[in-house]
């Protein structure tokens, strides 16, 4: 079974300042070291979300990993708090989907 993990990473902090490119590079390298490759969308993804009656607007980068590694979910769960702190986020949207390659 192949699973696709999708990460939505914000390009700006909640105060509107840009997140340093080094943080994206570091995250991409960590994932590439672990899974031997990632895909990144170069288009901007815009998201709105609400937390504690405050609406947040995000410009996001999407990273994807396709893997058959059965330990991938656990690796990502362990590292998610690190990435949340790195990007100074309350949460990061990371999803997993089963895929079939035709």
Buried (B, 14 or more C-beta within 10 A) or exposed (E): EEBBBBBBBBBBEEEEEEBEEEBBEEBBEBBEEBBEEBEEEEEEBEEEEEEEEEEEEBEBBBBBBBBEBEEBBEBBEEBBEEBEEBBEBEEBBBEBEEEEEE
